[in-house]
Amino acid sequence: MNMHVGIDLAKGRIQVAYDRLKAAEDNLLNLHLRDSLHSAYYAAYTAIRVLLNLEHEEQRKHSGNIGEFRRLYIKTKKLDLALSSYIGDLYRYRDIGDYDLDYIPEHDLVADMVKNARKFIEAVDEYLNLNYFTEEGI
């Protein structure tokens, strides 16, 4: 793939992550807490997919992509260790919120998940800016 095409696609795809984050924040404000959890997770997960599609190979399952992210970016210290916990928590609470009909999300927990999704996406975006989205990175 032509690197400029990959970079242009990555720029558009990281915007999708920010759009999903905005949906999470809007849902939180409107007290749609399950939807907020769902959108927060998918915002961060989209950022993982951007990285893997640009630099490596995307896996077929969510757990595979999260595992590859941890192996390629956390264990190598390219990105902060805290991001591993963030994506783990986002994945777990999104799963509970989507499938456990008796689960009642607490506002403070959902607010933390949305905040952590923002930190996650901003860290990935900073990595992309430093390595790809600047003249030096191209």
C-alpha positions as CSV (number, residue, x, y, z in Angstrom):
1,M,0.0,0.0,0.0
2,N,1.2,3.5,-0.8
3,M,2.1,5.0,2.6
4,H,0.4,8.3,1.8
5,V,-2.8,6.4,1.1
6,G,-2.4,4.6,4.4
7,I,-1.8,7.8,6.3
8,D,-4.8,9.5,4.7
9,L,-7.0,6.5,5.6
10,A,-5.6,6.5,9.2
11,K,-6.4,10.2,9.5
12,G,-10.0,9.6,8.5
13,R,-10.2,6.5,10.8
14,I,-8.9,8.3,13.9
15,Q,-11.6,10.8,13.3
16,V,-14.1,8.0,13.5
17,A,-12.7,7.2,16.9
18,Y,-13.2,10.8,18.0
19,D,-16.8,10.7,16.6
20,R,-17.5,7.6,18.6
21,L,-16.1,9.3,21.7
22,K,-18.4,12.3,21.1
23,A,-21.3,9.9,21.0
24,A,-20.1,8.4,24.3
25,E,-19.9,11.9,25.8
26,D,-23.4,12.9,24.5
27,N,-24.9,9.6,25.7
28,L,-23.4,10.2,29.2
29,L,-24.8,13.7,29.3
30,N,-28.2,12.4,28.3
31,L,-27.9,9.5,30.9
32,H,-27.9,6.8,28.2
33,L,-25.3,5.0,30.2
34,R,-25.3,1.6,28.4
35,D,-25.0,3.4,25.1
36,S,-22.2,5.6,26.5
37,L,-20.2,2.5,27.6
38,H,-20.7,0.9,24.2
39,S,-19.6,4.0,22.3
40,A,-16.6,4.6,24.7
41,Y,-15.3,1.1,24.1
42,Y,-15.8,1.3,20.3
43,A,-14.0,4.7,20.2
44,A,-10.9,3.2,21.9
45,Y,-11.2,0.0,19.8
46,T,-11.3,2.0,16.6
47,A,-8.0,3.6,17.6
48,I,-6.5,0.2,18.1
49,R,-7.6,-0.8,14.6
50,V,-6.1,2.4,13.1
51,L,-2.7,1.5,14.6
52,L,-2.9,-2.2,13.5
53,N,-4.1,-1.4,10.0
54,L,-1.3,1.2,9.5
55,E,1.6,-0.6,11.0
56,H,0.8,-4.3,11.4
57,E,-2.1,-6.6,10.6
58,E,-5.5,-6.6,12.1
59,Q,-6.9,-9.7,13.7
60,R,-10.3,-11.2,13.3
61,K,-11.6,-10.9,16.9
62,H,-11.7,-8.0,19.4
63,S,-9.6,-10.1,21.8
64,G,-7.0,-10.7,19.1
65,N,-6.7,-7.0,18.3
66,I,-6.4,-6.0,21.9
67,G,-3.8,-8.7,22.5
68,E,-1.8,-7.5,19.5
69,F,-2.1,-3.9,20.7
70,R,-0.7,-4.9,24.1
71,R,2.1,-7.0,22.5
72,L,3.1,-4.4,19.9
73,Y,2.6,-1.1,21.8
74,I,2.4,-1.8,25.5
75,K,5.1,-4.4,26.0
76,T,7.5,-2.5,23.7
77,K,6.7,0.7,25.7
78,K,5.7,2.6,22.6
79,L,2.6,3.6,24.5
80,D,1.8,4.0,28.2
81,L,1.0,0.9,30.3
82,A,-2.2,2.6,31.6
83,L,-3.7,2.2,28.2
84,S,-3.7,-1.6,28.7
85,S,-6.0,-1.2,31.7
86,Y,-8.2,1.3,30.0
87,I,-9.0,-1.0,27.1
88,G,-9.4,-4.0,29.4
89,D,-11.9,-2.1,31.5
90,L,-13.7,-0.6,28.5
91,Y,-14.0,-4.1,26.9
92,R,-15.3,-5.6,30.1
93,Y,-17.9,-3.0,30.9
94,R,-19.1,-2.7,27.3
95,D,-19.6,-6.5,27.3
96,I,-21.6,-6.4,30.5
97,G,-23.6,-3.4,29.4
98,D,-24.4,-5.0,26.1
99,Y,-25.3,-8.5,27.3
100,D,-26.4,-8.4,31.0
101,L,-29.9,-7.1,31.0
102,D,-29.9,-6.8,34.8
103,Y,-26.8,-4.6,34.9
104,I,-27.4,-1.0,35.9
105,P,-24.4,1.1,35.1
106,E,-23.4,3.7,37.7
107,H,-22.9,7.2,36.3
108,D,-19.5,7.7,38.0
109,L,-18.2,4.5,36.5
110,V,-19.4,5.4,33.0
111,A,-18.0,8.9,33.3
112,D,-14.6,7.3,34.2
113,M,-14.8,4.9,31.2
114,V,-15.5,7.9,28.9
115,K,-12.6,9.8,30.4
116,N,-10.3,6.8,29.9
117,A,-11.5,6.3,26.3
118,R,-10.6,10.0,25.6
119,K,-7.1,9.4,27.2
120,F,-6.7,6.3,25.1
121,I,-7.6,7.9,21.8
122,E,-5.5,11.0,22.5
123,A,-2.5,8.8,23.3
124,V,-2.9,6.9,20.0
125,D,-3.5,10.2,18.1
126,E,-0.3,11.7,19.6
127,Y,1.7,8.6,18.6
128,L,0.3,8.9,15.1
129,N,1.1,12.6,14.9
130,L,4.6,12.0,16.1
131,N,5.3,9.1,13.7
132,Y,3.1,9.6,10.7
133,F,1.0,12.8,10.5
134,T,4.0,15.2,10.4
135,E,6.3,16.0,7.5
136,E,9.1,14.2,9.4
137,G,6.9,11.1,9.7
138,I,5.8,10.9,6.1
